[in-house]
Amino acid sequence: MRSVTALLIVAVLAIVGVLSSIFIVDEREKALVLQFGQIRAVKQEPGLAFKIPFIQEVVRYDDRILSLDTPAIEVTPSDDRRLVVDAFARYRIADVVQFREAVGPGGTRLAEDRLADILNDNIRSVLGAEGVTSNTILSEERSALMNRIRVLADSRAQALGLDVVDVRLKQTNLPEQNLAATFDRMRAEREREATDERARGEEAAQRIRAQADRTVVELVSEARRESEIVRGEADAERNAIFAEAYGADEDFFRFYRSLAAYERALQGQNSTMVITPDSEFFEFLDGAGLSSGVTPSGN
């Protein structure tokens, strides 16, 4: 009976030992076989693998591309306009042995802390380099700056067994204490531009009004000149007609002119004129001023 029990115990231990010696490596990971903290085997191909039970252990690491968000930091470009910048990076474990030797049991968490420090150092050095201004960071050159950060970070991350695949700047903002001053400066610049635009508009309006006024004066002057010319020509023509009429019949002309004088002098219902009866003004009324061929009408 005891021998049967012993055999069962041995069989169970053998099964447990066999099961403990077998492990599966997933296609999305890499595995290290450790013995007393030392690397004994590297398992990078997916499938079944073996280890010494109870003596060796298996440590697994993700073989996919991983993401890391860096904390926001302040950078000072060459124009001394401070910015708050944060970034995210994509990386993968390229050399699992070197990775284990670099971070030890700390694993991915410790590696990401060190990688974040590397990224922040390179972000400060690239964005704070000579010739890099805040406008450069916000322009199309931003992509080139991010690529420089990636290259520098990747060269330093090789010591951790990591490949830095990509680095992207997420936000690029002003510090809170600078926002009010920046907004005030932007408002002052916009107001100055608006004042300049209004001044230029007023200047243009003055030029247009002056041109219009000058055009009006010129048009009025030209119209007056033409009207004076027409009036003069009309007066000359009228005088020529009068002179011709006067030359044709002097008595008739004197008679016509006297009648016009009577018409102008005796207007309205209550016109009164005090004059001596023998005045020359009435020479055609009493017939004394008539010569042959001119007969006054009326009484």
C-alpha positions in Angstrom: 0.0 0.0 0.0 2.8 2.4 0.9 4.6 1.6 -2.3 1.5 2.4 -4.4 1.1 5.7 -2.5 4.8 6.5 -3.1 4.4 5.7 -6.7 1.4 8.0 -7.0 3.3 10.8 -5.3 6.3 10.4 -7.6 3.9 10.3 -10.7 2.2 13.5 -9.5 5.5 15.2 -8.9 6.7 14.1 -12.3 3.6 15.5 -14.0 3.9 18.8 -12.1 7.6 19.0 -13.0 6.8 18.4 -16.6 4.0 20.9 -16.6 6.2 23.4 -14.8 9.0 23.0 -17.4 6.7 23.9 -20.3 5.6 27.4 -21.2 4.2 29.0 -24.2 5.6 32.1 -25.9 2.9 34.3 -27.5 3.6 35.9 -30.9 3.1 39.3 -29.3 5.8 38.9 -26.8 9.4 37.9 -26.1 10.5 35.8 -23.1 13.6 35.4 -21.0 14.5 32.3 -19.0 16.2 33.4 -15.7 18.0 31.3 -13.2 18.8 33.1 -10.0 18.4 36.4 -11.7 20.8 35.5 -14.6 19.6 35.2 -18.2 19.9 31.6 -19.4 17.8 31.6 -22.5 16.0 34.0 -24.9 12.7 33.0 -26.4 11.7 35.3 -29.3 9.9 32.8 -31.5 6.2 31.9 -30.7 5.5 28.4 -29.6 6.4 25.9 -26.8 9.5 26.3 -24.8 11.1 24.6 -21.8 12.8 25.6 -18.6 14.1 23.8 -15.5 11.1 23.7 -13.0 11.4 25.4 -9.6 14.9 26.7 -10.5 14.3 28.8 -13.6 11.6 31.4 -14.1 10.2 33.1 -17.2 9.9 36.9 -17.7 7.8 38.1 -20.5 8.0 41.4 -22.4 5.6 42.9 -24.9 7.0 42.8 -28.4 4.4 45.3 -29.9 4.8 49.0 -30.4 4.0 50.8 -27.2 2.9 54.3 -26.4 4.3 56.8 -23.9 2.9 60.2 -22.9 5.4 62.6 -21.5 4.4 65.2 -18.8 4.1 68.8 -19.8 7.3 70.8 -19.5 8.3 74.5 -20.2 10.7 75.2 -23.0 12.3 78.6 -23.9 12.9 79.1 -27.7 15.5 81.5 -28.9 12.9 84.4 -28.9 12.5 83.9 -25.1 8.8 83.3 -25.5 8.2 80.4 -23.1 6.0 77.6 -24.1 4.4 74.6 -22.3 5.0 71.5 -24.4 4.1 67.8 -24.0 4.6 64.9 -26.3 3.9 61.3 -26.9 6.3 58.7 -28.2 5.9 55.2 -29.8 8.6 52.7 -29.0 9.3 49.0 -28.9 11.7 46.7 -27.1 14.3 45.9 -29.8 16.9 44.0 -27.7 15.2 42.1 -24.8 18.6 41.1 -23.2 19.9 44.6 -23.2 16.5 45.8 -21.9 16.6 43.4 -19.0 20.2 44.3 -18.1 19.4 48.0 -18.3 16.2 48.1 -16.2 16.4 44.9 -14.2 13.2 43.9 -12.4 11.8 47.4 -12.9 10.6 46.3 -16.3 8.6 48.5 -18.6 7.6 51.1 -15.9 11.2 51.9 -15.1 12.1 52.0 -18.8 9.3 54.4 -19.5 10.5 56.7 -16.7 13.9 56.8 -18.2 12.6 57.2 -21.7 10.5 60.2 -20.6 13.6 61.8 -19.1 15.4 61.3 -22.4 12.5 62.7 -24.4 12.2 65.8 -22.2 15.9 66.5 -22.4 15.9 66.2 -26.2 12.7 68.4 -26.5 14.4 71.1 -24.4 17.6 70.9 -26.5 15.9 70.9 -29.9 13.2 73.5 -29.2 15.7 75.7 -27.3 18.4 75.6 -30.0 19.6 78.7 -31.6 17.4 79.8 -34.5 14.3 77.9 -33.3 11.6 80.4 -32.3 8.1 80.0 -31.1 6.8 80.8 -34.6 9.1 78.0 -36.0 7.6 75.5 -33.5 4.1 76.5 -34.6 4.9 76.5 -38.3 5.3 73.7 -40.9 8.9 73.2 -39.6 7.4 71.5 -36.6 7.6 68.1 -38.3 11.3 68.5 -38.9 11.8 69.4 -35.2 9.9 66.3 -34.1 12.0 64.1 -36.3 15.2 65.6 -34.8 13.8 64.9 -31.3 13.1 61.3 -32.4 16.6 60.7 -33.8 18.3 62.1 -30.7 16.0 60.1 -28.4 16.4 56.9 -30.4 20.2 57.2 -30.2 20.1 57.4 -26.4 17.3 54.8 -26.0 19.5 52.2 -27.6 21.3 51.8 -24.3 17.9 50.7 -22.9 17.4 48.2 -25.7 14.6 50.4 -27.1 13.8 51.7 -30.6 12.0 55.0 -30.6 9.6 54.7 -33.6 7.9 58.1 -33.5 7.7 61.3 -31.4 4.9 63.9 -31.7 4.3 67.2 -29.9 0.7 67.3 -28.7 0.2 70.7 -27.2 2.2 73.9 -27.5 0.7 76.5 -25.2 1.8 79.6 -23.3 2.2 79.3 -19.5 -0.8 80.5 -17.5 1.0 83.5 -16.1 1.9 84.7 -19.6 -1.5 84.3 -21.2 -2.9 87.6 -19.9 0.1 89.6 -21.0 0.1 87.9 -24.3 -3.6 88.5 -24.9 -3.1 92.2 -23.9 -0.2 92.5 -26.3 -2.2 90.8 -29.1 -5.1 93.1 -28.3 -2.9 96.2 -28.4 -1.4 95.0 -31.8 -4.9 94.5 -33.2 -6.0 97.9 -32.0 -2.9 99.6 -33.4 -3.6 97.8 -36.8 -7.2 99.0 -36.6 -6.1 102.5 -35.9 -3.7 102.4 -38.8 -6.4 101.1 -41.1 -8.9 103.8 -40.0 -6.2 106.4 -40.5 -5.5 105.1 -44.0 -9.2 105.0 -44.7 -9.7 108.5 -43.5 -6.7 109.7 -45.6 -8.2 108.0 -48.7 -11.6 109.5 -47.9 -10.0 113.0 -47.6 -8.3 112.5 -51.0 -11.5 111.3 -52.6 -13.5 114.2 -51.1 -10.8 116.7 -52.2 -10.8 115.3 -55.7 -14.6 115.4 -55.7 -14.6 119.0 -54.5 -12.1 120.0 -57.1 -14.1 118.3 -59.8 -17.2 120.1 -58.6 -15.4 123.5 -58.7 -14.0 122.7 -62.1 -17.4 121.7 -63.4 -19.1 124.7 -62.0 -16.4 127.0 -63.3 -16.6 125.5 -66.7 -20.4 125.7 -66.7 -20.2 129.4 -65.6 -17.6 130.1 -68.3 -19.8 128.5 -70.9 -22.9 130.3 -69.6 -21.1 133.6 -69.7 -19.9 132.9 -73.2 -23.5 132.0 -74.3 -24.9 135.0 -72.5 -22.3 137.2 -74.1 -23.0 135.8 -77.5 -26.8 136.2 -76.9 -26.2 139.8 -75.8 -24.1 140.5 -78.8 -26.7 139.0 -81.1 -29.5 141.0 -79.3 -27.5 144.2 -79.6 -26.8 143.5 -83.2 -30.5 143.0 -83.8 -31.2 146.2 -82.0 -28.5 148.1 -83.9 -29.9 146.7 -87.2 -33.4 147.7 -86.2 -32.2 151.1 -85.0 -30.4 151.6 -88.3 -33.4 150.5 -90.4 -35.9 152.9 -88.7 -34.6 155.2 -86.1 -38.0 156.7 -85.2 -39.6 153.3 -84.8 -36.7 152.2 -82.6 -37.2 155.2 -80.4 -40.9 154.6 -80.3 -40.4 150.9 -79.3 -37.9 151.8 -76.6 -40.3 154.4 -75.2 -43.1 151.9 -75.1 -40.9 149.4 -73.2 -40.0 152.2 -70.8 -43.7 153.0 -70.2 -44.4 149.3 -69.6 -41.6 149.1 -67.0 -42.6 152.4 -65.3 -46.3 151.9 -65.2 -46.8 148.5 -63.6 -49.5 147.3 -61.3 -52.9 148.7 -60.5 -51.8 151.7 -58.4 -48.7 153.0 -60.2 -48.2 156.7 -59.6 -45.8 158.9 -61.4 -45.3 162.6 -60.7 -43.8 164.4 -63.7 -44.4 167.6 -65.6 -46.7 167.4 -68.6 -44.1 168.7 -71.0 -41.5 166.0 -70.0 -39.8 164.2 -72.8 -40.9 161.0 -71.2 -44.4 161.4 -72.7 -43.3 162.7 -76.1 -45.0 159.8 -77.8 -48.2 160.1 -75.8 -49.0 163.5 -77.0 -47.7 163.0 -80.5 -45.0 165.6 -80.3 -42.2 163.0 -80.7 -43.7 161.3 -83.7 -42.4 161.8 -87.1 -43.9 160.6 -90.3 -44.8 156.9 -90.5 -45.1 156.3 -86.7 -48.6 156.5 -85.2 -49.2 155.8 -81.4 -51.9 153.3 -80.6 -54.4 153.7 -77.8 -55.7 156.9 -76.2 
